[in-house]
Amino acid sequence: MPNWPTLRRRRLARELSKLRESIDMTIEEAAASAGISPSHLSRVERALVGVRVPAVRALLQTYGANASTTADLLDAAQASTQRGWWHRYAGSIPDEYATYIGFESDATRIWNFELISIPGLLQTEGYTRSSLHGGVARLTEEETERRIEIRLRRQALLYRDNPPALWVVLDEAAIRRQVGGAATMAEQMKHLAIIAALPHVDVQIVPFAAGAHPGAPGGFVILGFTDPADREVVYIETMAGDLYPEGDAEVRSVTQAFDRLRAMALSPDDSASMIRDAAEELS
């Protein structure tokens, strides 16, 4: 089973590292107190691996953490060992994609720009199937069906209690390209209009008339979380693999690009009209 990182593991890693550094203790000294190897603790502090609750308790005692901090971090350690629904698909999806699903499930804010396709959270089954058939990967029918199942499972977060605030900006090309043919695309446009009307969802279209824009290099996602200490996660899918830029300058650049795209796009109401018109033209 892959050891996919999660938001909880990142939070635990950050806090453990801060506590150790606050008392000027080396990784070697801290690891000895917890009965784990220095290399393992180093990987824990970089959120590369998980750590058992007893080891976390021993570390917190060594660091002199107060009762409140101890309770919070033990809860985080316990939660970080729990498997999300996506773990059942281990081996069926790339590790980077599974990592993204984990972050997405914890997000309270999702900003997504797409250049030529409808985002996975907003896709119909027919659109997803056609996209997968026309994609880079040569999938078997079994693999295709499993990817469809995963994508539909992801969409459940839009209907859960306290769903994330979703803001999607699409280039007009995304609603004009007939993925799967006119009938499939008409169904997709109608579905997109329904989702866009949800109170926690905003959808905007950057029209062709807007000309060049900062989203030309391709799509991206910015995930935000409740705790201000949890840094935003930027996700960029490329043919060469999925990227998670973490530098402050890189994250700031992507965020500024999204802000500019929102400013260049049609308003949500005008965008909804364009989507409905596109559905009628295809019907």
JOPEPE-V873657 format. One record per backbone hydrogen bond with DSSP energy under -0.5 kcal/mol. NH is the residue of the N-H (numbers start at 1). CO is the residue of the C=O. Records with the same first field share a line. If there is no record, write none. Layout:
NH=CO, CO
This chain:
4=2
10=6
11=7
12=8
13=9
14=10
15=11
16=12
17=13
18=14
19=15
20=16
21=17
22=18
23=19, 20
24=21
25=20
30=26
31=27
32=28
33=29
34=30
35=31
36=31
41=37
42=38
43=39
44=40
45=41
46=42
47=44
48=43
49=43
56=52
57=53
58=54
59=55
60=56
61=57
62=58
63=59
64=60, 61
65=60
70=66
71=67
72=68
73=69
74=70
75=71
76=72
77=73
78=74
79=75
80=76
81=77, 78
82=79
87=84
88=85
89=86
90=87
91=93
92=89
93=89
98=94
99=95
100=96
101=97
102=98
103=99
104=100
105=101
106=102, 103
107=103, 104
108=224
109=224
110=165
111=222
112=167
113=220
114=169
122=119
123=120
128=124
129=125
130=126
131=127
132=128
133=129
134=130
135=132
139=137
144=140
145=141
146=142
147=143
148=144
149=145
150=146
151=147
152=148
153=149
154=150
155=151
156=153
157=154
158=155
159=156
163=160
165=108
166=164, 200
167=110, 165
168=202
169=112
170=204
171=114
172=206
174=171
175=172
176=172
177=173
179=177
180=178
181=178
185=181
186=182
187=183
188=184
189=185
190=186
191=187
192=188
193=189
194=190
195=191
196=192
197=193, 194
198=195
201=198
202=166
204=168
206=170
207=205
210=207
211=208
216=213
218=215
220=113
221=235
222=111
223=233
224=109
230=227
231=229
233=223
234=232, 245
235=221
236=243
238=241
241=238
243=236
251=247
252=248
253=249
254=250
255=251
256=252
257=253
258=254
259=255
260=256
261=257
262=258
263=259
264=260
265=261
266=205
271=267
272=268
273=269
274=270
275=271
276=272
277=273
278=274
279=275
280=276
281=277
282=278
283=279
